[in-house]
Amino acid sequence: VSAMKKELNRNYSEVSEFILLGFRTAPDIQILLFLLFLLIYMVIVVGNISMIIVIKIDSKLHTPMYFFLRNLSYLDLCYSTVIAPKTLATFLSKDKKISYNGCATQFFFFALCVGTEGFLLAIMAYDRFSAICSPFLYPVRMSQQACARLVIGSYICGGVNSMIQTGFTFSLRFCGANQLDHFFCDVPALIKISCDDTFVNEIVLFILSALIIITTTTVILVSYAYILSTVLKIPSTHGRSKTFSTCSSHITVVSLFYGTVFFMYAQPGAMSSPEKSKIIAVFYTLIIPMLNPLIYSLRNREVKNAVKRVLLKKLSFH
């Protein structure tokens, strides 16, 4: 037994890097996937940076709702950037390695951004509740200082979640096994190759994910229950549709984000299918950050008008 422990410890100390197996397909398919992922990432960068610039430049968008939306764009840009460049490199390179510290860093910032986004979406629902249900108190509830505190609080909660998950995951021993059946460093793939008993880690992952989902969705559902109740009291159909239209983009984004996160992390059997995990992971690491600015720009008249004003200013300047 002592000899076995020494051997395990010796092998554990040798694991200084991981191999990201990614999508195991033919070389031709790898090139197609590279081009597809590159296109998606370019749309993410252009879309989110454009949203940040438009909100910053246009004074009519200097409101709490767009302050939160700008932070949402920051987060989408950040966590897709944590994942996409390394994924793109592994498609074209035979060297699919990532260092142990690089893996831990990638996961930490990914978990930080995703956790923070969950809390930010809940804050955005509360913002809509305050604007629609308590319009006279709205300037007080959503003052510049209050908005800043809410955003900072969401980052703190996301950071605590990230530190706990990173600490628990990278305290595991890997005993020589270093092939991750994934395209980035994520908990399910890391847990699968650990030689330790991972029951506690799986429970911690489940509890943390469930707590974040339950608390944030409760805020969202309660906020929209009050919003719906208020909107139904508006006598005119036009008034109801106009009031509720300010929430439609947020509802779409929330549904996409929480649906994929729930399927990925909040189910005890979420780690059983690597291929299923990869597909879901592509959706929330790349597809959602790509769709969010499109949803908010195409379904939001104020953003579309702001884009027109910015473009007209540039044209008139030239």
C-alpha positions as CSV (number, residue, x, y, z in Angstrom):
1,V,0.0,0.0,0.0
2,S,2.9,2.4,0.9
3,A,4.6,1.6,-2.4
4,M,1.3,2.3,-4.3
5,K,0.9,5.7,-2.5
6,K,4.5,6.6,-3.4
7,E,3.9,5.7,-7.0
8,L,0.7,7.7,-7.1
9,N,2.4,10.7,-5.6
10,R,5.3,10.4,-8.0
11,N,2.9,10.3,-11.0
12,Y,0.9,13.1,-9.6
13,S,3.9,15.3,-9.3
14,E,4.7,14.6,-13.0
15,V,1.3,16.1,-14.2
16,S,2.4,19.6,-15.1
17,E,0.2,19.9,-18.2
18,F,-3.0,18.6,-19.8
19,I,-3.8,17.5,-23.4
20,L,-7.1,19.0,-24.7
21,L,-8.5,16.3,-27.0
22,G,-11.2,18.6,-28.2
23,F,-13.3,17.4,-31.1
24,R,-11.9,14.2,-32.4
25,T,-12.7,14.3,-36.1
26,A,-10.9,14.0,-39.4
27,P,-8.3,16.7,-40.3
28,D,-10.6,18.1,-43.0
29,I,-13.4,18.5,-40.5
30,Q,-11.0,20.1,-38.0
31,I,-10.2,22.9,-40.6
32,L,-14.0,23.4,-41.2
33,L,-14.5,23.6,-37.4
34,F,-11.6,26.1,-37.1
35,L,-13.2,28.4,-39.8
36,L,-16.6,28.1,-38.1
37,F,-15.3,28.9,-34.6
38,L,-13.1,31.7,-36.0
39,L,-16.2,33.3,-37.7
40,I,-18.3,32.9,-34.5
41,Y,-15.5,34.5,-32.4
42,M,-15.1,37.4,-34.9
43,V,-18.8,38.1,-34.6
44,I,-18.6,37.9,-30.8
45,V,-15.7,40.4,-30.7
46,V,-17.3,42.8,-33.3
47,G,-20.8,42.5,-31.8
48,N,-19.9,43.0,-28.2
49,I,-17.3,45.8,-28.7
50,S,-19.8,47.6,-31.0
51,M,-22.4,47.3,-28.2
52,I,-20.0,48.7,-25.6
53,I,-18.9,51.6,-27.9
54,V,-22.5,52.6,-28.9
55,I,-23.7,52.6,-25.2
56,K,-20.7,54.6,-24.2
57,I,-21.0,57.2,-27.0
58,D,-24.7,57.7,-27.2
59,S,-25.9,59.8,-24.3
60,K,-29.5,58.6,-24.6
61,L,-28.3,55.1,-23.6
62,H,-26.7,56.4,-20.4
63,T,-29.4,54.7,-18.2
64,P,-29.2,51.8,-15.7
65,M,-30.6,49.2,-18.2
66,Y,-27.8,50.0,-20.7
67,F,-25.2,50.3,-18.0
68,F,-26.0,46.6,-17.1
69,L,-26.1,45.7,-20.8
70,R,-22.7,47.2,-21.3
71,N,-21.4,45.0,-18.4
72,L,-23.1,42.0,-20.0
73,S,-21.2,42.7,-23.2
74,Y,-17.9,42.9,-21.2
75,L,-18.6,39.5,-19.7
76,D,-19.5,37.8,-22.9
77,L,-16.4,39.2,-24.6
78,C,-14.2,38.1,-21.7
79,Y,-15.3,34.6,-21.2
80,S,-15.4,33.8,-24.9
81,T,-11.9,35.2,-25.1
82,V,-10.8,32.9,-22.3
83,I,-11.9,29.9,-24.3
84,A,-11.8,30.7,-28.1
85,P,-8.2,31.5,-28.9
86,K,-6.8,28.3,-27.3
87,T,-9.6,26.3,-28.9
88,L,-8.7,27.7,-32.3
89,A,-5.0,27.0,-31.8
90,T,-5.8,23.3,-31.0
91,F,-7.7,22.8,-34.2
92,L,-4.6,23.6,-36.3
93,S,-1.8,22.4,-34.1
94,K,-0.7,18.9,-33.2
95,D,0.4,20.3,-29.9
96,K,-2.8,20.3,-27.9
97,K,-1.2,20.9,-24.5
98,I,-2.1,23.4,-21.9
99,S,0.0,23.8,-18.7
100,Y,-1.4,22.9,-15.3
101,N,-1.4,26.6,-14.2
102,G,-2.8,27.7,-17.6
103,C,-5.6,25.2,-17.2
104,A,-6.4,26.5,-13.6
105,T,-6.2,30.1,-14.8
106,Q,-8.5,29.4,-17.8
107,F,-11.1,27.7,-15.6
108,F,-10.9,30.4,-12.9
109,F,-11.7,33.3,-15.3
110,F,-14.3,31.3,-17.1
111,A,-16.1,30.4,-13.9
112,L,-15.8,34.0,-12.7
113,C,-17.4,35.4,-15.9
114,V,-20.2,32.8,-16.1
115,G,-21.1,33.1,-12.4
116,T,-21.1,36.9,-12.6
117,E,-23.3,36.8,-15.7
118,G,-25.9,34.8,-13.9
119,F,-26.1,37.4,-11.1
120,L,-26.0,40.3,-13.6
121,L,-29.0,38.8,-15.5
122,A,-30.9,38.7,-12.2
123,I,-30.0,42.4,-11.5
124,M,-31.2,43.3,-15.0
125,A,-34.6,41.6,-14.2
126,Y,-34.8,43.6,-11.0
127,D,-34.0,46.8,-13.0
128,R,-37.0,46.1,-15.3
129,F,-39.2,45.4,-12.2
130,S,-38.2,48.7,-10.7
131,A,-38.7,50.7,-13.9
132,I,-42.2,49.2,-14.7
133,C,-43.7,48.6,-11.2
134,S,-42.2,51.5,-9.3
135,P,-41.4,54.2,-11.8
136,F,-41.4,57.0,-9.2
137,L,-38.9,55.2,-7.0
138,Y,-36.8,54.0,-9.9
139,P,-34.3,57.0,-9.9
140,V,-33.6,56.3,-6.2
141,R,-33.4,52.6,-6.4
142,M,-31.3,52.6,-9.6
143,S,-29.0,55.6,-8.9
144,Q,-25.5,55.6,-10.4
145,Q,-24.1,54.5,-7.0
146,A,-26.7,51.7,-6.6
147,C,-26.0,50.4,-10.1
148,A,-22.3,50.3,-9.4
149,R,-22.8,48.5,-6.1
150,L,-25.0,45.9,-7.8
151,V,-22.5,45.2,-10.5
152,I,-19.6,45.0,-8.0
153,G,-21.7,42.7,-5.9
154,S,-22.3,40.4,-8.9
155,Y,-18.5,40.2,-9.6
156,I,-17.8,39.4,-5.9
157,C,-20.4,36.6,-5.9
158,G,-19.0,35.3,-9.2
159,G,-15.5,35.5,-7.8
160,V,-16.4,33.5,-4.6
161,N,-18.0,30.8,-6.7
162,S,-15.0,30.7,-9.0
163,M,-12.5,30.5,-6.1
164,I,-14.4,27.6,-4.4
165,Q,-14.8,25.6,-7.7
166,T,-11.2,26.2,-8.8
167,G,-9.9,25.4,-5.3
168,F,-11.8,22.1,-5.0
169,T,-11.1,21.0,-8.6
170,F,-7.4,21.7,-8.6
171,S,-6.9,20.1,-5.2
172,L,-7.6,16.8,-6.9
173,R,-4.8,14.4,-7.9
174,F,-4.5,13.3,-11.5
175,C,-1.9,10.6,-11.1
176,G,-0.4,10.7,-14.6
177,A,-3.8,10.9,-16.4
178,N,-3.7,14.2,-18.3
179,Q,-6.0,13.8,-21.4
180,L,-9.0,16.0,-21.1
181,D,-11.9,14.9,-23.3
182,H,-13.0,18.5,-23.9
183,F,-11.9,21.7,-25.8
184,F,-11.2,23.7,-22.6
185,C,-10.5,23.1,-18.9
186,D,-13.9,22.5,-17.4
187,V,-14.9,20.7,-14.2
188,P,-16.7,17.6,-15.6
189,A,-13.7,16.7,-17.8
190,L,-11.1,17.3,-15.0
191,I,-13.2,15.3,-12.5
192,K,-13.4,12.4,-14.9
193,I,-9.6,11.9,-15.1
194,S,-8.9,12.4,-11.4
195,C,-7.7,9.4,-9.4
196,D,-9.2,10.7,-6.2
197,D,-12.7,10.1,-5.0
198,T,-14.6,12.9,-6.7
199,F,-18.0,12.5,-4.9
200,V,-17.4,15.6,-2.7
201,N,-16.4,17.6,-5.8
202,E,-19.5,16.6,-7.7
203,I,-21.7,17.5,-4.8
204,V,-20.0,20.9,-4.4
205,L,-20.4,21.6,-8.1
206,F,-24.1,20.6,-8.0
207,I,-24.8,22.6,-4.8
208,L,-23.0,25.7,-6.0
209,S,-24.7,25.6,-9.4
210,A,-28.1,24.9,-7.9
211,L,-27.7,27.7,-5.4
212,I,-26.8,30.2,-8.1
213,I,-29.5,29.0,-10.4
214,I,-32.2,29.0,-7.6
215,T,-31.3,32.4,-6.2
216,T,-31.0,34.2,-9.5
217,T,-34.0,32.6,-11.2
218,T,-36.1,33.3,-8.1
219,V,-35.2,37.0,-8.4
220,I,-36.0,36.8,-12.2
221,L,-39.3,34.9,-11.8
222,V,-40.6,37.1,-9.0
223,S,-39.6,40.3,-10.9
224,Y,-41.4,39.1,-14.0
225,A,-44.4,38.0,-12.0
226,Y,-44.8,41.6,-10.7
227,I,-44.1,43.0,-14.2
228,L,-46.8,40.8,-15.8
229,S,-49.3,41.8,-13.1
230,T,-48.5,45.5,-13.7
231,V,-48.6,45.2,-17.5
232,L,-52.0,43.4,-17.4
233,K,-53.5,46.4,-15.6
234,I,-52.6,48.7,-18.5
235,P,-55.9,49.2,-20.4
236,S,-54.6,49.6,-23.9
237,T,-53.1,46.7,-26.0
238,H,-50.5,49.1,-27.4
239,G,-49.5,50.3,-24.0
240,R,-49.1,46.7,-22.8
241,S,-47.0,45.6,-25.7
242,K,-44.9,48.7,-25.6
243,T,-44.2,48.2,-21.8
244,F,-43.4,44.5,-22.1
245,S,-41.3,45.0,-25.2
246,T,-38.5,46.4,-23.0
247,C,-38.3,43.0,-21.4
248,S,-38.5,40.7,-24.4
249,S,-34.7,40.8,-25.2
250,H,-33.8,40.1,-21.6
251,I,-36.3,37.1,-21.4
252,T,-34.7,35.6,-24.5
253,V,-31.1,36.0,-23.2
254,V,-32.1,34.5,-19.7
255,S,-33.8,31.5,-21.3
256,L,-30.7,30.7,-23.5
257,F,-28.2,31.2,-20.6
258,Y,-30.0,29.4,-17.8
259,G,-31.2,26.6,-20.1
260,T,-27.7,25.6,-21.1
261,V,-26.1,26.1,-17.7
262,F,-28.8,24.0,-16.1
263,F,-28.3,21.1,-18.5
264,M,-24.5,21.3,-18.1
265,Y,-24.0,21.7,-14.4
266,A,-27.1,21.4,-12.3
267,Q,-27.7,17.7,-13.1
268,P,-25.8,15.0,-11.1
269,G,-25.4,13.0,-14.3
270,A,-24.1,15.9,-16.4
271,M,-20.6,14.4,-16.6
272,S,-21.6,11.1,-18.2
273,S,-21.5,12.1,-21.9
274,P,-18.4,14.0,-23.0
275,E,-19.8,14.6,-26.5
276,K,-23.1,16.0,-25.2
277,S,-21.0,18.2,-22.8
278,K,-19.0,19.6,-25.7
279,I,-22.0,20.5,-27.7
280,I,-23.7,22.3,-24.8
281,A,-20.4,24.0,-23.9
282,V,-20.0,25.4,-27.5
283,F,-23.5,26.8,-27.0
284,Y,-22.8,28.8,-23.8
285,T,-19.1,29.6,-24.5
286,L,-19.5,30.9,-28.0
287,I,-23.1,30.9,-29.4
288,I,-24.7,32.8,-26.5
289,P,-22.0,35.5,-26.4
290,M,-22.5,35.8,-30.2
291,L,-26.3,36.0,-30.0
292,N,-26.6,38.4,-27.0
293,P,-25.6,41.6,-28.8
294,L,-27.7,40.6,-31.9
295,I,-30.7,40.0,-29.7
296,Y,-30.4,43.3,-27.9
297,S,-29.7,45.2,-31.2
298,L,-32.2,43.6,-33.5
299,R,-35.1,43.5,-30.9
300,N,-34.4,46.8,-29.3
301,R,-35.5,50.0,-31.0
302,E,-33.4,52.3,-28.7
303,V,-30.2,50.4,-29.6
304,K,-31.1,50.4,-33.3
305,N,-31.7,54.2,-33.2
306,A,-28.5,54.7,-31.3
307,V,-26.5,52.8,-33.9
308,K,-28.1,55.0,-36.6
309,R,-27.2,58.1,-34.7
310,V,-23.6,57.0,-34.2
311,L,-23.2,56.1,-37.9
312,L,-24.8,59.4,-39.0
313,K,-22.3,61.3,-36.8
314,K,-19.4,59.5,-38.3
315,L,-20.6,60.1,-41.9
316,S,-21.3,63.8,-41.2
317,F,-17.8,64.1,-39.6
318,H,-16.2,62.7,-42.7
